[in-house]
Amino acid sequence: MTPSPSASSAWTRPTGVVLLLFAAVYAVLVVGAPIDRVQGPIQKILYVHVPCAFATYLGFALTALGSALYLWKNDERWDRFAASSAAVGVLFATLMLITGPIWAKGTWGKWWSWDLRLTITLLLYLVYVSYLLLRSFTEGSERTARFAAVYAIAGLAVIPLNYFAIDLAGGRAIHPENLERGSLGEGMGWPFLIGVLTSFAALFHLLALRVEVAGMRAELAGREARELGAPDGEVSWDT
């Protein structure tokens, strides 16, 4: 299956995403997920911060998947899919890095600490920002696309390292333990689930739009190249 505008058209419609977003806000703020007895209302940022982290992981995993399929099939549509996934993943990583320090300031009294989880999260962010910069500052040749694909696949190794950073720290991390079955308090489960579903729906919506735009840009660039008589393989597209 190859990503195409027709396949993504359902995800480019914002209706479902907007409904999920309102459902998440309603569940967390209006109906009211329980207020943590220790942290107070600031703890409700959990329903935004952690779903953004999950969406970040998913976005970068899709980047690696698209890169692997590009190397296998040599189809530039998978290369566009990989670059689009990275762009959306970086967006959610940015939101994660914004909401995290806000929560940290309200809970720990400081915006940032070089905790192992935080440090590796920043590393993960920089790995894929570098990927996007690589794509932006080159001419978009096939060699560049292949190098970027290998880089994106290698960068995927940072995700499990980031997730298990708390265990690797041996109890020295200030982050709480990873969420497990039953670790959420009573009444927190369903608002959290809605938050995760909302972040995933938003990710696929933005990814579908990004893929569609990238496809149209590639088509336009190819048309212009044919008119100018450019050799095959030298057509570039802007991510």
TORPA-4810 file (N, C-alpha, C, O; in nm, 3 decimals):
<nodes>
NODE_1_0.085_-0.120_0.000_0.000_0.000_0.000_0.088_0.124_0.000_0.179_0.135_0.082_M
NODE_2_0.062_0.217_-0.089_0.141_0.339_-0.102_0.057_0.459_-0.067_-0.056_0.470_-0.115_T
NODE_3_0.109_0.551_0.017_0.029_0.668_0.053_-0.006_0.750_-0.068_0.079_0.772_-0.155_P
NODE_4_-0.129_0.797_-0.075_-0.175_0.878_-0.188_-0.283_0.971_-0.140_-0.343_0.947_-0.035_S
NODE_5_-0.311_1.080_-0.215_-0.416_1.173_-0.173_-0.550_1.107_-0.155_-0.623_1.141_-0.063_P
NODE_6_-0.584_1.012_-0.241_-0.714_0.947_-0.230_-0.724_0.863_-0.105_-0.829_0.856_-0.042_S
NODE_7_-0.611_0.797_-0.068_-0.612_0.713_0.052_-0.619_0.796_0.178_-0.671_0.749_0.279_A
NODE_8_-0.568_0.919_0.174_-0.562_1.001_0.294_-0.676_1.100_0.304_-0.684_1.176_0.400_S
NODE_9_-0.766_1.102_0.204_-0.868_1.206_0.201_-0.957_1.205_0.325_-0.998_1.311_0.372_S
NODE_10_-0.987_1.086_0.378_-1.071_1.078_0.497_-1.004_1.144_0.617_-1.071_1.205_0.701_A
NODE_11_-0.871_1.131_0.624_-0.798_1.189_0.737_-0.774_1.338_0.721_-0.739_1.406_0.818_W
NODE_12_-0.794_1.392_0.600_-0.775_1.535_0.583_-0.897_1.614_0.624_-0.893_1.737_0.628_T
NODE_13_-1.006_1.545_0.655_-1.127_1.614_0.702_-1.116_1.635_0.853_-1.094_1.539_0.926_R
NODE_14_-1.132_1.757_0.899_-1.106_1.786_1.041_-1.217_1.750_1.136_-1.199_1.761_1.258_P
NODE_15_-1.333_1.706_1.087_-1.450_1.688_1.173_-1.422_1.594_1.290_-1.446_1.630_1.405_T
NODE_16_-1.371_1.475_1.262_-1.346_1.378_1.368_-1.244_1.426_1.468_-1.260_1.405_1.589_G
NODE_17_-1.139_1.492_1.420_-1.035_1.543_1.510_-1.092_1.649_1.602_-1.063_1.649_1.722_V
NODE_18_-1.172_1.739_1.548_-1.232_1.846_1.628_-1.324_1.788_1.734_-1.323_1.833_1.849_V
NODE_19_-1.403_1.689_1.698_-1.493_1.625_1.794_-1.416_1.559_1.907_-1.453_1.570_2.023_L
NODE_20_-1.308_1.489_1.872_-1.226_1.426_1.975_-1.160_1.530_2.065_-1.148_1.510_2.186_L
NODE_21_-1.118_1.640_2.006_-1.055_1.746_2.085_-1.153_1.803_2.186_-1.118_1.822_2.303_L
NODE_22_-1.277_1.830_2.143_-1.378_1.880_2.234_-1.412_1.776_2.341_-1.436_1.811_2.457_F
NODE_23_-1.413_1.648_2.302_-1.441_1.542_2.398_-1.332_1.537_2.505_-1.361_1.517_2.623_A
NODE_24_-1.207_1.555_2.462_-1.096_1.553_2.558_-1.105_1.669_2.655_-1.089_1.652_2.776_A
NODE_25_-1.131_1.789_2.602_-1.144_1.907_2.688_-1.261_1.891_2.784_-1.251_1.925_2.902_V
NODE_26_-1.371_1.839_2.733_-1.490_1.819_2.817_-1.462_1.718_2.927_-1.501_1.737_3.042_Y
NODE_27_-1.393_1.608_2.890_-1.366_1.503_2.989_-1.274_1.551_3.099_-1.294_1.518_3.216_A
NODE_28_-1.174_1.630_3.062_-1.072_1.669_3.159_-1.113_1.792_3.239_-1.090_1.798_3.359_V
NODE_29_-1.175_1.891_3.173_-1.202_2.018_3.239_-1.346_2.034_3.286_-1.370_2.087_3.394_L
NODE_30_-1.441_1.989_3.205_-1.581_2.012_3.238_-1.632_1.904_3.333_-1.672_1.932_3.445_V
NODE_31_-1.631_1.779_3.285_-1.672_1.670_3.373_-1.576_1.661_3.490_-1.616_1.641_3.604_V
NODE_32_-1.448_1.677_3.459_-1.349_1.686_3.565_-1.288_1.554_3.603_-1.345_1.477_3.681_G
NODE_33_-1.169_1.527_3.546_-1.090_1.417_3.599_-1.051_1.455_3.740_-1.035_1.574_3.769_A
NODE_34_-1.035_1.358_3.829_-1.006_1.390_3.969_-0.879_1.472_3.986_-0.782_1.454_3.911_P
NODE_35_-0.879_1.560_4.083_-0.762_1.643_4.113_-0.669_1.567_4.205_-0.711_1.515_4.309_I
NODE_36_-0.543_1.560_4.168_-0.444_1.488_4.247_-0.428_1.554_4.385_-0.417_1.676_4.395_D
NODE_37_-0.427_1.472_4.489_-0.419_1.526_4.626_-0.284_1.589_4.657_-0.275_1.676_4.742_R
NODE_38_-0.179_1.545_4.587_-0.045_1.596_4.613_-0.013_1.713_4.521_0.030_1.819_4.568_V
NODE_39_-0.033_1.696_4.390_0.007_1.797_4.293_-0.099_1.905_4.271_-0.065_2.018_4.235_Q
NODE_40_-0.224_1.873_4.293_-0.329_1.969_4.270_-0.369_1.975_4.123_-0.341_1.881_4.048_G
NODE_41_-0.433_2.084_4.080_-0.484_2.094_3.943_-0.375_2.084_3.836_-0.404_2.043_3.723_P
NODE_42_-0.248_2.121_3.868_-0.141_2.118_3.768_-0.123_1.978_3.713_-0.072_1.961_3.603_I
NODE_43_-0.164_1.876_3.790_-0.146_1.737_3.746_-0.230_1.706_3.623_-0.201_1.609_3.552_Q
NODE_44_-0.333_1.787_3.597_-0.418_1.759_3.481_-0.346_1.778_3.349_-0.397_1.738_3.244_K
NODE_45_-0.228_1.838_3.352_-0.150_1.849_3.229_-0.103_1.712_3.182_-0.059_1.696_3.068_I
NODE_46_-0.114_1.613_3.269_-0.087_1.474_3.232_-0.164_1.435_3.107_-0.112_1.363_3.021_L
NODE_47_-0.288_1.482_3.095_-0.375_1.440_2.985_-0.336_1.505_2.852_-0.393_1.472_2.748_Y
NODE_48_-0.240_1.597_2.855_-0.187_1.657_2.734_-0.043_1.611_2.711_-0.006_1.571_2.601_V
NODE_49_0.038_1.616_2.816_0.181_1.589_2.805_0.210_1.446_2.761_0.285_1.423_2.666_H
NODE_50_0.153_1.350_2.830_0.181_1.209_2.797_0.124_1.170_2.660_0.195_1.104_2.584_V
NODE_51_-0.001_1.207_2.625_-0.046_1.179_2.488_0.043_1.242_2.380_0.063_1.182_2.275_P
NODE_52_0.096_1.360_2.406_0.189_1.421_2.310_0.316_1.336_2.297_0.372_1.323_2.189_C
NODE_53_0.361_1.280_2.410_0.479_1.193_2.406_0.451_1.068_2.323_0.534_1.027_2.242_A
NODE_54_0.334_1.008_2.342_0.297_0.889_2.264_0.288_0.922_2.116_0.331_0.844_2.031_F
NODE_55_0.230_1.038_2.084_0.219_1.079_1.944_0.357_1.106_1.884_0.380_1.080_1.766_A
NODE_56_0.448_1.157_1.965_0.586_1.179_1.919_0.649_1.046_1.881_0.709_1.033_1.774_T
NODE_57_0.637_0.947_1.970_0.692_0.814_1.941_0.632_0.758_1.812_0.705_0.705_1.728_Y
NODE_58_0.501_0.771_1.797_0.435_0.716_1.680_0.481_0.788_1.553_0.505_0.723_1.451_L
NODE_59_0.492_0.919_1.559_0.536_0.995_1.443_0.675_0.954_1.397_0.699_0.938_1.277_G
NODE_60_0.767_0.937_1.492_0.903_0.899_1.455_0.911_0.752_1.413_0.995_0.716_1.330_F
NODE_61_0.826_0.667_1.471_0.820_0.528_1.426_0.772_0.521_1.281_0.823_0.441_1.203_A
NODE_62_0.673_0.603_1.246_0.625_0.608_1.108_0.733_0.663_1.014_0.740_0.623_0.898_L
NODE_63_0.815_0.754_1.065_0.927_0.804_0.985_1.022_0.690_0.949_1.065_0.677_0.834_T
NODE_64_1.055_0.609_1.049_1.144_0.495_1.025_1.079_0.394_0.931_1.146_0.338_0.844_A
NODE_65_0.949_0.370_0.948_0.878_0.276_0.862_0.879_0.325_0.717_0.910_0.249_0.625_L
NODE_66_0.845_0.452_0.697_0.846_0.507_0.562_0.986_0.504_0.501_1.000_0.479_0.381_G
NODE_67_1.088_0.529_0.583_1.226_0.525_0.534_1.265_0.385_0.491_1.328_0.366_0.387_S
NODE_68_1.227_0.285_0.572_1.259_0.147_0.538_1.190_0.105_0.408_1.250_0.038_0.325_A
NODE_69_1.066_0.144_0.392_0.992_0.110_0.271_1.048_0.183_0.149_1.046_0.130_0.037_L
NODE_70_1.099_0.303_0.171_1.162_0.376_0.060_1.289_0.304_0.015_1.312_0.288_-0.105_Y
NODE_71_1.370_0.261_0.111_1.493_0.190_0.076_1.463_0.058_0.007_1.537_0.014_-0.081_L
NODE_72_1.353_-0.005_0.046_1.316_-0.134_-0.011_1.255_-0.119_-0.150_1.296_-0.188_-0.244_W
NODE_73_1.158_-0.029_-0.163_1.083_-0.017_-0.288_1.136_0.091_-0.382_1.099_0.094_-0.500_K
NODE_74_1.222_0.178_-0.331_1.277_0.288_-0.411_1.164_0.373_-0.471_1.170_0.414_-0.587_N
NODE_75_1.063_0.397_-0.391_0.947_0.476_-0.433_0.950_0.607_-0.355_0.940_0.606_-0.232_D
NODE_76_0.963_0.719_-0.425_0.979_0.847_-0.357_0.857_0.887_-0.276_0.866_0.974_-0.189_E
NODE_77_0.742_0.825_-0.302_0.625_0.856_-0.222_0.645_0.813_-0.078_0.595_0.878_0.014_R
NODE_78_0.718_0.704_-0.056_0.748_0.663_0.083_0.849_0.758_0.147_0.846_0.780_0.268_W
NODE_79_0.937_0.815_0.066_1.031_0.914_0.118_0.954_1.038_0.163_0.985_1.095_0.268_D
NODE_80_0.855_1.080_0.085_0.773_1.194_0.126_0.693_1.161_0.251_0.677_1.246_0.339_R
NODE_81_0.644_1.039_0.259_0.570_0.996_0.380_0.661_1.004_0.503_0.619_1.051_0.608_F
NODE_82_0.786_0.956_0.489_0.880_0.959_0.602_0.909_1.101_0.647_0.907_1.131_0.766_A
NODE_83_0.936_1.191_0.550_0.966_1.329_0.585_0.844_1.398_0.648_0.858_1.477_0.741_A
NODE_84_0.726_1.366_0.597_0.603_1.425_0.653_0.581_1.376_0.796_0.543_1.453_0.883_S
NODE_85_0.605_1.248_0.820_0.591_1.192_0.955_0.688_1.257_1.052_0.653_1.285_1.167_S
NODE_86_0.810_1.281_1.006_0.909_1.346_1.092_0.866_1.487_1.129_0.882_1.530_1.243_A
NODE_87_0.810_1.560_1.032_0.766_1.698_1.059_0.655_1.699_1.164_0.657_1.781_1.255_A
NODE_88_0.559_1.607_1.151_0.450_1.601_1.249_0.501_1.552_1.384_0.460_1.602_1.488_V
NODE_89_0.592_1.455_1.381_0.651_1.406_1.507_0.724_1.516_1.582_0.715_1.525_1.704_G
NODE_90_0.797_1.599_1.509_0.869_1.711_1.572_0.770_1.810_1.633_0.796_1.868_1.739_V
NODE_91_0.656_1.831_1.567_0.554_1.919_1.622_0.507_1.869_1.758_0.499_1.946_1.854_L
NODE_92_0.477_1.739_1.767_0.431_1.684_1.895_0.544_1.679_1.997_0.520_1.693_2.117_F
NODE_93_0.666_1.659_1.951_0.780_1.664_2.043_0.797_1.804_2.101_0.832_1.820_2.218_A
NODE_94_0.771_1.905_2.019_0.777_2.043_2.068_0.671_2.068_2.175_0.699_2.128_2.279_T
NODE_95_0.550_2.020_2.149_0.443_2.033_2.250_0.479_1.958_2.378_0.449_2.005_2.488_L
NODE_96_0.541_1.842_2.363_0.584_1.765_2.481_0.688_1.843_2.561_0.684_1.845_2.684_M
NODE_97_0.781_1.906_2.491_0.886_1.981_2.559_0.836_2.114_2.617_0.902_2.173_2.703_L
NODE_98_0.722_2.160_2.570_0.661_2.281_2.628_0.578_2.245_2.752_0.591_2.310_2.856_I
NODE_99_0.494_2.143_2.740_0.407_2.106_2.852_0.484_2.043_2.967_0.446_2.058_3.083_T
NODE_100_0.594_1.973_2.936_0.672_1.909_3.042_0.728_2.009_3.143_0.704_1.992_3.263_G
NODE_101_0.801_2.112_3.098_0.853_2.210_3.194_0.744_2.286_3.270_0.764_2.323_3.386_P
NODE_102_0.628_2.308_3.206_0.517_2.372_3.280_0.474_2.284_3.397_0.453_2.333_3.508_I
NODE_103_0.461_2.155_3.370_0.425_2.060_3.476_0.536_2.054_3.580_0.509_2.049_3.700_W
NODE_104_0.662_2.053_3.533_0.775_2.044_3.625_0.781_2.165_3.719_0.808_2.150_3.838_A
NODE_105_0.755_2.283_3.664_0.760_2.404_3.746_0.654_2.400_3.855_0.680_2.438_3.969_K
NODE_106_0.534_2.352_3.820_0.427_2.345_3.919_0.445_2.235_4.021_0.393_2.244_4.132_G
NODE_107_0.520_2.130_3.984_0.535_2.015_4.073_0.668_2.014_4.147_0.672_1.995_4.268_T
NODE_108_0.779_2.036_4.072_0.912_2.029_4.131_0.971_2.165_4.165_1.072_2.173_4.234_W
NODE_109_0.906_2.273_4.117_0.954_2.407_4.149_1.061_2.459_4.055_1.115_2.567_4.078_G
NODE_110_1.092_2.386_3.950_1.190_2.434_3.852_1.150_2.385_3.713_1.087_2.281_3.697_K
NODE_111_1.189_2.465_3.612_1.146_2.437_3.476_1.216_2.316_3.415_1.156_2.239_3.340_W
NODE_112_1.341_2.299_3.447_1.420_2.196_3.379_1.523_2.137_3.475_1.576_2.206_3.561_W
NODE_113_1.550_2.011_3.458_1.657_1.943_3.530_1.721_1.844_3.433_1.651_1.785_3.351_S
NODE_114_1.850_1.826_3.442_1.917_1.734_3.351_1.900_1.589_3.397_1.995_1.511_3.405_W
NODE_115_1.776_1.559_3.427_1.734_1.422_3.454_1.758_1.338_3.328_1.751_1.390_3.217_D
NODE_116_1.788_1.208_3.345_1.820_1.124_3.230_1.706_1.122_3.128_1.731_1.130_3.008_L
NODE_117_1.581_1.111_3.174_1.467_1.109_3.082_1.459_1.241_3.004_1.438_1.240_2.883_R
NODE_118_1.476_1.353_3.073_1.469_1.483_3.006_1.582_1.500_2.905_1.561_1.551_2.795_L
NODE_119_1.700_1.456_2.942_1.815_1.471_2.854_1.797_1.389_2.726_1.824_1.437_2.616_T
NODE_120_1.750_1.266_2.742_1.730_1.180_2.624_1.612_1.230_2.540_1.614_1.217_2.418_I
NODE_121_1.510_1.287_2.605_1.399_1.345_2.530_1.448_1.460_2.442_1.408_1.471_2.326_T
NODE_122_1.534_1.544_2.497_1.591_1.653_2.418_1.676_1.597_2.304_1.673_1.650_2.192_L
NODE_123_1.751_1.489_2.332_1.831_1.425_2.227_1.741_1.373_2.115_1.772_1.391_1.997_L
NODE_124_1.631_1.307_2.152_1.538_1.255_2.052_1.484_1.369_1.965_1.474_1.356_1.843_L
NODE_125_1.449_1.478_2.028_1.398_1.595_1.956_1.503_1.647_1.857_1.471_1.675_1.741_Y
NODE_126_1.627_1.659_1.901_1.733_1.713_1.816_1.767_1.619_1.702_1.804_1.664_1.593_L
NODE_127_1.755_1.488_1.725_1.783_1.391_1.618_1.691_1.414_1.499_1.736_1.414_1.384_V
NODE_128_1.561_1.435_1.527_1.467_1.449_1.416_1.458_1.592_1.365_1.420_1.613_1.250_Y
NODE_129_1.493_1.691_1.447_1.508_1.827_1.394_1.625_1.828_1.295_1.618_1.893_1.190_V
NODE_130_1.733_1.757_1.330_1.848_1.747_1.240_1.809_1.678_1.109_1.856_1.715_1.002_S
NODE_131_1.723_1.577_1.120_1.673_1.509_1.000_1.601_1.608_0.909_1.623_1.609_0.788_Y
NODE_132_1.514_1.690_0.967_1.441_1.788_0.887_1.534_1.894_0.827_1.515_1.937_0.714_L
NODE_133_1.635_1.934_0.904_1.732_2.031_0.852_1.811_1.971_0.736_1.840_2.039_0.638_L
NODE_134_1.845_1.843_0.750_1.915_1.775_0.642_1.833_1.776_0.515_1.886_1.799_0.406_L
NODE_135_1.703_1.753_0.529_1.615_1.751_0.412_1.598_1.892_0.354_1.581_1.908_0.233_R
NODE_136_1.602_1.994_0.440_1.577_2.131_0.395_1.699_2.193_0.328_1.684_2.272_0.234_S
NODE_137_1.819_2.158_0.375_1.939_2.226_0.328_2.010_2.151_0.216_2.124_2.183_0.182_F
NODE_138_1.945_2.052_0.159_2.005_1.979_0.047_1.914_1.992_-0.074_1.804_2.045_-0.065_T
NODE_139_1.961_1.944_-0.186_1.887_1.961_-0.311_1.784_1.850_-0.333_1.715_1.851_-0.435_E
NODE_140_1.771_1.757_-0.241_1.670_1.655_-0.255_1.708_1.545_-0.352_1.620_1.485_-0.413_G
NODE_141_1.837_1.518_-0.368_1.881_1.412_-0.458_1.848_1.276_-0.399_1.817_1.264_-0.281_S
NODE_142_1.856_1.174_-0.482_1.828_1.039_-0.435_1.929_0.996_-0.329_1.894_0.926_-0.234_E
NODE_143_2.054_1.037_-0.345_2.157_1.002_-0.246_2.122_1.062_-0.110_2.136_0.997_-0.007_R
NODE_144_2.077_1.188_-0.111_2.038_1.253_0.013_1.920_1.181_0.077_1.918_1.159_0.199_T
NODE_145_1.822_1.144_-0.004_1.703_1.074_0.048_1.742_0.941_0.111_1.687_0.904_0.215_A
NODE_146_1.834_0.871_0.050_1.876_0.742_0.105_1.954_0.759_0.235_1.936_0.683_0.330_R
NODE_147_2.041_0.858_0.238_2.115_0.885_0.362_2.019_0.925_0.474_2.033_0.880_0.588_F
NODE_148_1.921_1.010_0.441_1.822_1.052_0.541_1.741_0.934_0.590_1.707_0.927_0.708_A
NODE_149_1.709_0.840_0.500_1.632_0.722_0.539_1.709_0.637_0.640_1.653_0.592_0.740_A
NODE_150_1.837_0.615_0.613_1.921_0.537_0.706_1.931_0.610_0.840_1.924_0.548_0.946_V
NODE_151_1.948_0.740_0.834_1.959_0.822_0.956_1.831_0.812_1.039_1.837_0.797_1.161_Y
NODE_152_1.715_0.819_0.972_1.587_0.812_1.043_1.568_0.677_1.109_1.516_0.669_1.220_A
NODE_153_1.608_0.570_1.041_1.595_0.436_1.098_1.686_0.421_1.220_1.646_0.364_1.321_I
NODE_154_1.808_0.472_1.209_1.902_0.465_1.321_1.852_0.548_1.439_1.870_0.509_1.555_A
NODE_155_1.789_0.662_1.410_1.738_0.748_1.517_1.628_0.684_1.597_1.602_0.725_1.710_G
NODE_156_1.563_0.583_1.540_1.454_0.515_1.610_1.503_0.450_1.740_1.425_0.428_1.832_L
NODE_157_1.632_0.418_1.747_1.688_0.353_1.866_1.678_0.442_1.989_1.684_0.392_2.102_A
NODE_158_1.663_0.572_1.970_1.656_0.663_2.084_1.522_0.649_2.157_1.512_0.680_2.276_V
NODE_159_1.417_0.602_2.086_1.284_0.594_2.148_1.280_0.496_2.264_1.240_0.535_2.374_I
NODE_160_1.321_0.367_2.246_1.322_0.279_2.364_1.418_0.326_2.472_1.392_0.306_2.591_P
NODE_161_1.528_0.388_2.431_1.622_0.442_2.530_1.554_0.550_2.613_1.575_0.557_2.735_L
NODE_162_1.474_0.632_2.549_1.402_0.738_2.620_1.294_0.680_2.711_1.278_0.723_2.825_N
NODE_163_1.219_0.581_2.659_1.110_0.525_2.736_1.161_0.454_2.862_1.101_0.467_2.969_Y
NODE_164_1.271_0.381_2.850_1.323_0.305_2.963_1.430_0.381_3.041_1.502_0.322_3.122_F
NODE_165_1.442_0.513_3.018_1.543_0.593_3.086_1.527_0.590_3.237_1.626_0.593_3.310_A
NODE_166_1.402_0.583_3.284_1.377_0.581_3.428_1.435_0.455_3.490_1.496_0.460_3.597_I
NODE_167_1.416_0.342_3.423_1.474_0.217_3.472_1.626_0.221_3.464_1.695_0.172_3.554_D
NODE_168_1.679_0.278_3.356_1.824_0.285_3.340_1.887_0.376_3.446_2.002_0.356_3.484_L
NODE_169_1.810_0.474_3.493_1.864_0.566_3.594_1.876_0.501_3.730_1.941_0.556_3.819_A
NODE_170_1.814_0.385_3.747_1.828_0.313_3.875_1.771_0.386_3.994_1.829_0.384_4.102_G
NODE_171_1.655_0.452_3.975_1.592_0.521_4.087_1.643_0.662_4.109_1.598_0.729_4.202_G
NODE_172_1.735_0.708_4.027_1.790_0.843_4.044_1.718_0.946_3.959_1.755_1.064_3.961_R
NODE_173_1.617_0.904_3.883_1.542_0.998_3.798_1.434_1.068_3.879_1.374_1.007_3.969_A
NODE_174_1.409_1.194_3.848_1.303_1.267_3.918_1.168_1.242_3.854_1.064_1.271_3.912_I
NODE_175_1.169_1.187_3.732_1.044_1.152_3.667_0.977_1.037_3.743_1.045_0.950_3.797_H
NODE_176_0.843_1.036_3.746_0.775_0.921_3.804_0.791_0.800_3.713_0.836_0.813_3.599_P
NODE_177_0.754_0.683_3.763_0.766_0.562_3.683_0.673_0.566_3.563_0.573_0.639_3.564_E
NODE_178_0.705_0.486_3.460_0.620_0.479_3.342_0.483_0.425_3.380_0.468_0.345_3.472_N
NODE_179_0.382_0.473_3.307_0.246_0.428_3.334_0.232_0.279_3.308_0.279_0.228_3.205_L
NODE_180_0.168_0.210_3.399_0.141_0.068_3.384_-0.006_0.045_3.414_-0.077_0.135_3.458_E
NODE_181_-0.051_-0.077_3.389_-0.190_-0.111_3.414_-0.222_-0.090_3.562_-0.156_-0.147_3.649_R
NODE_182_-0.322_-0.009_3.590_-0.362_0.016_3.728_-0.287_0.129_3.796_-0.316_0.160_3.912_G
NODE_183_-0.191_0.192_3.726_-0.114_0.299_3.791_-0.190_0.432_3.794_-0.158_0.519_3.875_S
NODE_184_-0.291_0.447_3.707_-0.374_0.567_3.712_-0.478_0.554_3.822_-0.530_0.445_3.847_L
NODE_185_-0.507_0.665_3.887_-0.606_0.663_3.994_-0.747_0.648_3.943_-0.772_0.651_3.823_G
NODE_186_-0.839_0.632_4.035_-0.979_0.613_3.999_-1.032_0.737_3.925_-1.012_0.850_3.970_E
NODE_187_-1.100_0.714_3.814_-1.157_0.822_3.736_-1.061_0.887_3.637_-1.101_0.976_3.563_G
NODE_188_-0.935_0.843_3.636_-0.836_0.904_3.547_-0.822_0.829_3.416_-0.773_0.884_3.317_M
NODE_189_-0.864_0.705_3.414_-0.839_0.620_3.297_-0.906_0.667_3.170_-0.840_0.679_3.066_G
NODE_190_-1.037_0.694_3.176_-1.107_0.729_3.051_-1.072_0.867_3.000_-1.065_0.884_2.879_W
NODE_191_-1.049_0.970_3.086_-1.001_1.098_3.030_-0.863_1.083_2.965_-0.834_1.146_2.863_P
NODE_192_-0.779_1.000_3.027_-0.646_0.977_2.970_-0.657_0.909_2.833_-0.587_0.946_2.739_F
NODE_193_-0.744_0.809_2.823_-0.765_0.739_2.697_-0.814_0.834_2.589_-0.768_0.828_2.475_L
NODE_194_-0.907_0.922_2.624_-0.957_1.019_2.526_-0.844_1.112_2.481_-0.836_1.149_2.364_I
NODE_195_-0.758_1.151_2.576_-0.644_1.236_2.540_-0.551_1.167_2.442_-0.504_1.230_2.347_G
NODE_196_-0.523_1.039_2.465_-0.435_0.963_2.375_-0.498_0.950_2.236_-0.432_0.970_2.135_V
NODE_197_-0.628_0.914_2.232_-0.697_0.900_2.104_-0.700_1.032_2.029_-0.686_1.034_1.906_L
NODE_198_-0.717_1.142_2.101_-0.718_1.273_2.038_-0.582_1.305_1.976_-0.575_1.355_1.864_T
NODE_199_-0.475_1.277_2.050_-0.341_1.306_1.998_-0.312_1.221_1.875_-0.251_1.270_1.779_S
NODE_200_-0.353_1.095_1.875_-0.330_1.009_1.759_-0.412_1.055_1.640_-0.363_1.057_1.527_F
NODE_201_-0.539_1.092_1.665_-0.623_1.140_1.556_-0.565_1.268_1.496_-0.564_1.285_1.374_A
NODE_202_-0.517_1.358_1.582_-0.456_1.482_1.533_-0.330_1.452_1.453_-0.304_1.515_1.351_A
NODE_203_-0.251_1.355_1.500_-0.130_1.319_1.428_-0.162_1.268_1.287_-0.101_1.313_1.190_L
NODE_204_-0.257_1.175_1.276_-0.290_1.121_1.145_-0.354_1.226_1.054_-0.333_1.226_0.933_F
NODE_205_-0.430_1.316_1.115_-0.491_1.425_1.037_-0.382_1.515_0.979_-0.383_1.544_0.859_H
NODE_206_-0.289_1.558_1.062_-0.181_1.645_1.015_-0.089_1.572_0.917_-0.041_1.631_0.821_L
NODE_207_-0.066_1.442_0.943_0.019_1.365_0.853_-0.046_1.352_0.715_0.022_1.364_0.613_L
NODE_208_-0.177_1.327_0.713_-0.247_1.315_0.585_-0.238_1.446_0.506_-0.217_1.444_0.385_A
NODE_209_-0.256_1.558_0.575_-0.243_1.687_0.509_-0.102_1.709_0.456_-0.082_1.758_0.345_L
NODE_210_-0.005_1.673_0.538_0.135_1.693_0.500_0.172_1.608_0.378_0.238_1.655_0.286_R
NODE_211_0.128_1.483_0.378_0.155_1.394_0.265_0.089_1.446_0.138_0.148_1.443_0.030_V
NODE_212_-0.034_1.493_0.153_-0.108_1.544_0.038_-0.038_1.666_-0.021_-0.022_1.675_-0.143_E
NODE_213_0.005_1.759_0.063_0.075_1.878_0.016_0.209_1.841_-0.048_0.246_1.895_-0.152_V
NODE_214_0.282_1.749_0.016_0.411_1.706_-0.038_0.394_1.642_-0.175_0.476_1.663_-0.265_A
NODE_215_0.288_1.563_-0.191_0.261_1.501_-0.320_0.234_1.604_-0.428_0.282_1.592_-0.541_G
NODE_216_0.155_1.706_-0.394_0.124_1.811_-0.492_0.249_1.891_-0.527_0.268_1.930_-0.642_M
NODE_217_0.335_1.916_-0.426_0.459_1.989_-0.455_0.550_1.907_-0.546_0.612_1.961_-0.637_R
NODE_218_0.557_1.776_-0.520_0.642_1.691_-0.603_0.590_1.685_-0.746_0.667_1.686_-0.841_A
NODE_219_0.458_1.680_-0.759_0.398_1.677_-0.893_0.426_1.807_-0.968_0.458_1.806_-1.087_E
NODE_220_0.414_1.919_-0.896_0.442_2.049_-0.958_0.589_2.061_-0.995_0.622_2.109_-1.104_L
NODE_221_0.678_2.017_-0.905_0.821_2.023_-0.932_0.857_1.935_-1.052_0.940_1.973_-1.135_A
NODE_222_0.795_1.817_-1.060_0.821_1.728_-1.172_0.775_1.788_-1.304_0.842_1.774_-1.406_G
NODE_223_0.660_1.855_-1.302_0.608_1.919_-1.423_0.702_2.031_-1.469_0.731_2.044_-1.588_R
NODE_224_0.750_2.112_-1.372_0.841_2.221_-1.406_0.973_2.167_-1.459_1.032_2.223_-1.551_E
NODE_225_1.020_2.055_-1.398_1.146_1.996_-1.441_1.136_1.942_-1.583_1.229_1.955_-1.663_A
NODE_226_1.021_1.882_-1.614_1.002_1.830_-1.750_0.997_1.943_-1.851_1.047_1.930_-1.963_R
NODE_227_0.937_2.054_-1.810_0.931_2.168_-1.901_1.069_2.228_-1.926_1.097_2.279_-2.035_E
NODE_228_1.156_2.221_-1.823_1.291_2.275_-1.836_1.389_2.172_-1.889_1.504_2.204_-1.920_L
NODE_229_1.342_2.046_-1.900_1.428_1.940_-1.952_1.531_1.892_-1.853_1.640_1.851_-1.893_G
NODE_230_1.499_1.896_-1.721_1.593_1.850_-1.618_1.606_1.699_-1.625_1.506_1.631_-1.649_A
NODE_231_1.728_1.643_-1.604_1.747_1.498_-1.603_1.669_1.434_-1.490_1.643_1.498_-1.387_P
NODE_232_1.631_1.308_-1.507_1.561_1.235_-1.402_1.649_1.224_-1.279_1.771_1.215_-1.289_D
NODE_233_1.584_1.227_-1.163_1.657_1.211_-1.037_1.704_1.340_-0.978_1.759_1.341_-0.867_G
NODE_234_1.684_1.453_-1.050_1.728_1.581_-0.997_1.612_1.669_-0.958_1.629_1.788_-0.933_E
NODE_235_1.494_1.610_-0.953_1.376_1.684_-0.911_1.371_1.685_-0.759_1.377_1.579_-0.697_V
NODE_236_1.360_1.802_-0.700_1.355_1.812_-0.554_1.216_1.857_-0.512_1.140_1.911_-0.592_S
NODE_237_1.185_1.834_-0.385_1.057_1.880_-0.331_1.080_1.932_-0.192_1.167_1.882_-0.120_W
NODE_238_1.004_2.030_-0.155_1.021_2.098_-0.028_0.934_2.032_0.077_0.814_2.017_0.056_D
NODE_239_0.992_1.992_0.189_0.914_1.933_0.298_0.853_2.039_0.384_0.783_2.009_0.480_T
</nodes>
